[in-house]
Amino acid sequence: LGSDQFVCFETQVFLEDALRNGLQLKYFPVPIIKTSATYIPRLVYVDKHVQRAYGALLSYVYNQKALWKAFLYAVDKTRKKRVHFFTFFKTIMQGIFIERRKRS
């Protein structure tokens, strides 16, 4: 991901790339720098930038299953009353489509 359009999830992309290339890693999530709270992935419920980045991550990791995963995630979070389904799902889908355009 790592672009100005996607504000988080770089670690997940790095680990996915490592797995795809058969690398064996020992991952110790020790923080060496603390970023602004604005970029914490838990803000996926309120920050559209994080929602788009999550969509891009789904697309990168799950490819064709990304829309289905996004749908299930949005339904789950709507049931838990954390988000409004249509706006949340739409923003995640934007991230999916942006990542797919960049890939092709």
DOGUSE-65723 format. One line per field, with one value per atom (N, C-alpha, C): residue number from 1; atom name; x, y, z. Coordinates in Angstrom, 3 decimals, m for minus. Each point is the difference from the previous one (the first is absolute). Example, Ala and Ser with C-alpha at 12.3 -4.5 7.8 and 13.67 -1.06 7.14 Angstrom:
! residues 2
pos <- 1, 1, 1, 2, 2, 2
site <- N, CA, C, N, CA, C
east <- 13.190, m0.890, 0.900, m0.350, 0.820, m0.770
north <- m5.690, 1.190, 1.200, 1.050, 1.190, 1.090
up <- 7.800, 0.000, 0.000, m0.720, 0.060, 0.730
! end
This chain:
! residues 104
pos <- 1, 1, 1, 2, 2, 2, 3, 3, 3, 4, 4, 4, 5, 5, 5, 6, 6, 6, 7, 7, 7, 8, 8, 8, 9, 9, 9, 10, 10, 10, 11, 11, 11, 12, 12, 12, 13, 13, 13, 14, 14, 14, 15, 15, 15, 16, 16, 16, 17, 17, 17, 18, 18, 18, 19, 19, 19, 20, 20, 20, 21, 21, 21, 22, 22, 22, 23, 23, 23, 24, 24, 24, 25, 25, 25, 26, 26, 26, 27, 27, 27, 28, 28, 28, 29, 29, 29, 30, 30, 30, 31, 31, 31, 32, 32, 32, 33, 33, 33, 34, 34, 34, 35, 35, 35, 36, 36, 36, 37, 37, 37, 38, 38, 38, 39, 39, 39, 40, 40, 40, 41, 41, 41, 42, 42, 42, 43, 43, 43, 44, 44, 44, 45, 45, 45, 46, 46, 46, 47, 47, 47, 48, 48, 48, 49, 49, 49, 50, 50, 50, 51, 51, 51, 52, 52, 52, 53, 53, 53, 54, 54, 54, 55, 55, 55, 56, 56, 56, 57, 57, 57, 58, 58, 58, 59, 59, 59, 60, 60, 60, 61, 61, 61, 62, 62, 62, 63, 63, 63, 64, 64, 64, 65, 65, 65, 66, 66, 66, 67, 67, 67, 68, 68, 68, 69, 69, 69, 70, 70, 70, 71, 71, 71, 72, 72, 72, 73, 73, 73, 74, 74, 74, 75, 75, 75, 76, 76, 76, 77, 77, 77, 78, 78, 78, 79, 79, 79, 80, 80, 80, 81, 81, 81, 82, 82, 82, 83, 83, 83, 84, 84, 84, 85, 85, 85, 86, 86, 86, 87, 87, 87, 88, 88, 88, 89, 89, 89, 90, 90, 90, 91, 91, 91, 92, 92, 92, 93, 93, 93, 94, 94, 94, 95, 95, 95, 96, 96, 96, 97, 97, 97, 98, 98, 98, 99, 99, 99, 100, 100, 100, 101, 101, 101, 102, 102, 102, 103, 103, 103, 104, 104, 104
site <- N, CA, C, N, CA, C, N, CA, C, N, CA, C, N, CA, C, N, CA, C, N, CA, C, N, CA, C, N, CA, C, N, CA, C, N, CA, C, N, CA, C, N, CA, C, N, CA, C, N, CA, C, N, CA, C, N, CA, C, N, CA, C, N, CA, C, N, CA, C, N, CA, C, N, CA, C, N, CA, C, N, CA, C, N, CA, C, N, CA, C, N, CA, C, N, CA, C, N, CA, C, N, CA, C, N, CA, C, N, CA, C, N, CA, C, N, CA, C, N, CA, C, N, CA, C, N, CA, C, N, CA, C, N, CA, C, N, CA, C, N, CA, C, N, CA, C, N, CA, C, N, CA, C, N, CA, C, N, CA, C, N, CA, C, N, CA, C, N, CA, C, N, CA, C, N, CA, C, N, CA, C, N, CA, C, N, CA, C, N, CA, C, N, CA, C, N, CA, C, N, CA, C, N, CA, C, N, CA, C, N, CA, C, N, CA, C, N, CA, C, N, CA, C, N, CA, C, N, CA, C, N, CA, C, N, CA, C, N, CA, C, N, CA, C, N, CA, C, N, CA, C, N, CA, C, N, CA, C, N, CA, C, N, CA, C, N, CA, C, N, CA, C, N, CA, C, N, CA, C, N, CA, C, N, CA, C, N, CA, C, N, CA, C, N, CA, C, N, CA, C, N, CA, C, N, CA, C, N, CA, C, N, CA, C, N, CA, C, N, CA, C, N, CA, C, N, CA, C, N, CA, C, N, CA, C, N, CA, C, N, CA, C, N, CA, C, N, CA, C, N, CA, C, N, CA, C, N, CA, C, N, CA, C
east <- 0.854, m0.854, 0.898, 0.557, 1.016, m0.104, m1.123, m0.125, m0.676, m0.100, m0.663, m1.504, m0.541, m1.434, m0.364, 0.938, m0.279, 0.883, m0.650, 0.713, 0.507, m0.358, 0.432, m0.010, 0.319, 0.038, 1.249, 1.068, 1.238, 0.612, m0.099, 0.567, m0.685, m1.319, m0.736, 0.389, 0.217, 0.416, 1.397, 0.900, 1.353, m0.040, m0.789, m0.091, m0.640, m1.004, m0.624, 1.010, 0.786, 1.032, 1.019, 0.388, 0.962, m0.565, m1.246, m0.630, m0.115, m0.403, m0.146, 1.324, 1.089, 1.314, 0.738, m0.694, 0.573, 1.053, 0.027, 0.975, m0.453, 0.954, m0.304, 0.458, m0.923, 0.292, m0.318, 0.705, m0.375, m0.426, m1.244, m0.589, m0.174, 0.666, m0.116, m0.531, m1.282, m0.580, 0.394, 1.253, 0.502, m0.009, m0.767, m0.051, 1.329, 0.485, 1.215, m0.327, m1.192, m0.473, m1.510, m0.536, m1.442, m0.584, m0.916, m0.633, m1.220, m0.489, m1.171, m1.175, m0.824, m1.178, m0.929, 0.136, m0.831, 0.188, 1.161, 0.301, m0.134, m0.570, m0.187, m1.145, 0.227, m1.034, m1.325, m0.021, m1.275, m0.965, 0.495, m0.860, m0.753, m0.010, m0.694, m1.488, m0.529, m1.424, m0.330, 0.955, m0.312, 0.799, 1.098, 0.879, m0.083, m0.463, m0.160, 1.333, 1.090, 1.312, 0.408, m0.271, 0.310, m0.921, m1.258, m0.928, 0.468, 0.450, 0.514, 1.246, 0.875, 1.212, m0.354, m1.016, m0.436, m0.525, m0.756, m0.475, 1.149, 1.008, 1.172, 0.734, 0.097, 0.632, m0.780, m1.320, m0.815, 0.244, 0.054, 0.238, 1.373, 1.001, 1.369, 0.134, m0.618, 0.150, m0.956, m1.254, m1.024, m0.397, 0.461, m0.251, m1.483, m0.447, m1.392, m0.995, 0.449, m0.890, m0.140, 0.686, 0.033, m1.377, m0.796, m1.336, m0.872, 0.082, m0.774, 0.461, 1.309, 0.543, m0.435, 0.040, m0.416, m1.476, m0.810, m1.435, m0.249, 0.628, m0.181, 0.482, 1.118, 0.540, m0.974, m0.535, m0.942, m1.287, m0.482, m1.203, 0.262, 1.139, 0.349, 0.076, 0.662, 0.155, m1.312, m0.867, m1.322, m0.850, 0.049, m0.756, 0.455, 1.284, 0.532, m0.193, m0.700, m0.348, 1.220, 1.038, 1.203, 0.039, m0.731, 0.043, m1.377, m0.157, m1.155, 0.429, m0.742, 0.434, 0.409, m0.892, 0.249, 1.210, 0.135, 1.154, 1.298, m0.035, 1.182, 0.428, m0.947, 0.294, 0.470, m0.632, 0.382, 1.447, 0.383, 1.360, 1.023, m0.305, 0.904, 0.135, m1.112, 0.047, 0.863, m0.015, 0.858, 1.462, 0.409, 1.368, 0.314, m0.958, 0.184, 0.233, m0.835, 0.108, 1.249, 0.409, 1.235, 1.195, 0.057, 1.121, 0.007, m1.144, m0.060, 0.469, m0.374, 0.460, 1.512, 0.555, 1.455, 0.720, m0.612, 0.627, 0.010, m1.034, m0.088, 0.699
north <- m1.166, 1.166, 1.226, 0.343, 1.032, 1.189, 0.654, 1.187, 1.091, 1.165, 1.092, m0.231, m0.935, m0.289, m0.953, m0.804, m0.994, 0.273, 0.301, 0.526, m1.057, m1.268, m1.015, m1.391, m0.993, m1.420, m0.387, 0.799, m0.353, m1.287, m0.188, m1.198, m1.255, 0.041, m1.148, m0.312, 1.028, m0.205, m0.614, 0.496, m0.549, m1.487, m0.347, m1.398, m0.867, 0.519, m0.740, m0.249, 1.014, m0.166, m1.057, 0.028, m0.983, m1.413, m0.188, m1.323, m0.459, 0.895, m0.354, m0.423, 0.557, m0.300, m1.081, m0.669, m1.125, 0.364, 1.227, 0.402, m0.433, m0.356, m0.332, 1.164, 0.551, 1.170, m0.283, 0.681, 0.063, 1.438, 0.157, 1.329, 0.360, 1.044, 0.507, 1.427, 0.196, 1.339, 0.945, 0.370, 0.928, 1.397, 0.908, 1.343, 0.736, 0.546, 0.810, 1.469, 0.241, 1.365, m0.022, 1.022, 0.064, 1.024, m0.456, 0.913, 0.639, 0.996, 0.716, m0.953, 0.251, m0.837, 0.000, 0.978, 0.076, m1.218, m0.623, m1.094, m1.381, m0.076, m1.301, m0.735, m1.225, m0.726, m0.176, 0.121, m0.107, 1.107, 1.042, 1.104, m0.308, m1.260, m0.400, 0.345, 0.133, 0.301, 1.460, 0.890, 1.432, 0.757, m0.537, 0.723, m0.604, 0.782, m0.489, m0.410, 0.654, m0.361, m1.403, m0.303, m1.332, m1.038, 0.346, m0.912, m0.319, 1.021, m0.243, m0.879, 0.274, m0.807, m1.446, m0.200, m1.359, m0.707, 0.719, m0.566, m0.390, 0.860, m0.302, m1.225, m0.102, m1.172, m1.269, 0.057, m1.166, m0.394, 0.982, m0.277, m0.621, 0.527, m0.484, m1.443, m0.294, m1.316, m1.029, 0.375, m0.968, 0.074, 1.006, 0.163, m0.093, m1.071, m0.110, m0.158, m0.458, m0.170, 1.279, 1.056, 1.233, 0.620, 0.062, 0.601, m0.793, m1.301, m0.839, 0.208, 0.030, 0.239, 1.368, 1.004, 1.354, 0.023, m0.686, m0.067, m0.629, m1.139, m0.679, 0.864, 0.684, 0.878, 1.143, 0.606, 1.107, m0.467, m1.172, m0.543, m0.228, m0.597, m0.273, 1.292, 1.003, 1.259, 0.768, m0.180, 0.632, m0.659, m1.307, m0.717, 0.405, 0.275, 0.421, 1.494, 0.647, 1.421, 0.915, m0.365, 0.832, 0.901, m0.385, 0.759, 0.005, 0.872, m0.028, m0.799, m1.044, m0.972, 0.621, 0.761, 0.428, 0.923, 0.962, 0.907, m0.739, m0.882, m0.771, m0.933, m0.765, m0.948, 0.731, 1.108, 0.778, 0.492, 0.485, 0.512, m1.122, m1.143, m1.150, m0.434, m0.003, m0.376, 0.975, 1.272, 0.971, m0.419, m0.412, m0.468, m1.227, m0.909, m1.208, 0.380, 0.882, 0.364, 0.830, 0.852, 0.774, m0.949, m0.969, m0.949, m0.836, m0.407, m0.806, 0.799, 1.277, 0.844, 0.164, 0.158, 0.157, m1.279, m1.136, m1.290, m0.302, 0.421, m0.354, 0.981
up <- 0.000, 0.000, 0.000, 1.133, 0.120, m0.933, m0.036, m0.832, 0.801, m0.604, 0.701, 0.103, m0.769, 0.057, 1.128, 0.442, 1.025, 1.210, 1.120, 1.153, 0.978, m0.193, 0.959, m0.636, 0.776, m0.374, m0.788, 0.058, m0.694, 0.552, 1.310, 0.616, m0.527, m0.122, m0.505, m1.443, m0.808, m1.392, m0.039, 0.829, 0.072, 0.364, 1.017, 0.412, m1.086, m0.689, m1.105, m1.115, m0.355, m1.029, 0.412, 1.265, 0.491, m0.119, 0.400, m0.104, m1.448, m0.883, m1.418, m0.621, 0.493, m0.558, 0.772, 0.903, 0.718, 1.027, 0.428, 1.004, 1.384, 0.810, 1.384, 0.858, 0.732, 0.822, 1.450, 0.850, 1.404, 0.223, 0.341, 0.108, 1.467, 0.416, 1.353, m0.089, 0.245, m0.159, 1.137, 0.011, 1.006, m0.606, 0.577, m0.582, 0.166, m1.109, 0.064, m0.219, m0.489, m0.172, 0.174, 0.577, 0.210, m0.953, m0.841, m0.947, 0.638, m0.658, 0.475, 0.157, 0.979, 0.232, m1.206, m0.871, m1.194, m0.883, 0.051, m0.910, 0.619, 1.151, 0.634, m0.701, m0.469, m0.749, 0.731, 1.316, 0.716, m0.382, m0.596, m0.405, m1.285, m0.392, m1.226, 0.074, 1.188, 0.139, m0.262, 0.144, m0.095, m1.051, m0.460, m0.919, m1.402, m0.949, m1.378, m0.622, 0.374, m0.542, 0.452, 1.255, 0.524, m0.643, m0.229, m0.666, m1.416, m0.736, m1.357, 0.045, 0.956, 0.134, 0.330, 0.829, 0.324, m1.250, m0.810, m1.263, m0.909, m0.086, m0.824, 0.537, 1.316, 0.607, m0.349, 0.113, m0.372, m1.447, m0.884, m1.415, m0.215, 0.683, m0.152, 0.492, 1.129, 0.612, m0.610, m0.205, m0.408, m1.465, m0.720, m1.424, m0.331, m0.643, m0.445, 1.154, 1.130, 1.151, 0.819, m0.399, 0.793, 0.189, m1.054, 0.125, 0.969, m0.071, 0.917, 1.437, 0.215, 1.343, 0.514, m0.874, 0.387, 0.373, m0.784, 0.280, 1.371, 0.254, 1.287, 1.162, m0.193, 1.038, 0.286, m1.057, 0.168, 0.677, m0.363, 0.644, 1.483, 0.320, 1.396, 0.813, m0.530, 0.742, 0.083, m0.991, 0.055, 1.082, 0.068, 1.045, 1.397, 0.133, 1.302, 0.240, m0.928, 0.092, 0.073, m0.722, m0.042, m1.226, m1.069, m1.257, m0.656, m0.987, m0.891, m1.226, m0.312, m0.992, m1.332, m0.649, m1.375, m0.127, 0.900, m0.107, 0.310, 0.989, 0.380, m1.131, m0.528, m1.075, m1.254, m0.323, m1.185, 0.102, 1.161, 0.169, m0.067, 0.580, m0.095, m1.459, m0.731, m1.422, m0.799, 0.353, m0.689, 0.121, 1.193, 0.197, m0.830, m0.095, m0.817, m1.452, m0.530, m1.416, m0.291, 0.932, m0.189, m0.072, 0.917, 0.015, m1.271, m0.473, m1.227, m1.207, m0.058, m1.112, 0.029, 1.184, 0.113, m0.400, 0.293, m0.289, m1.490, m0.711, m1.427, m0.904
! end
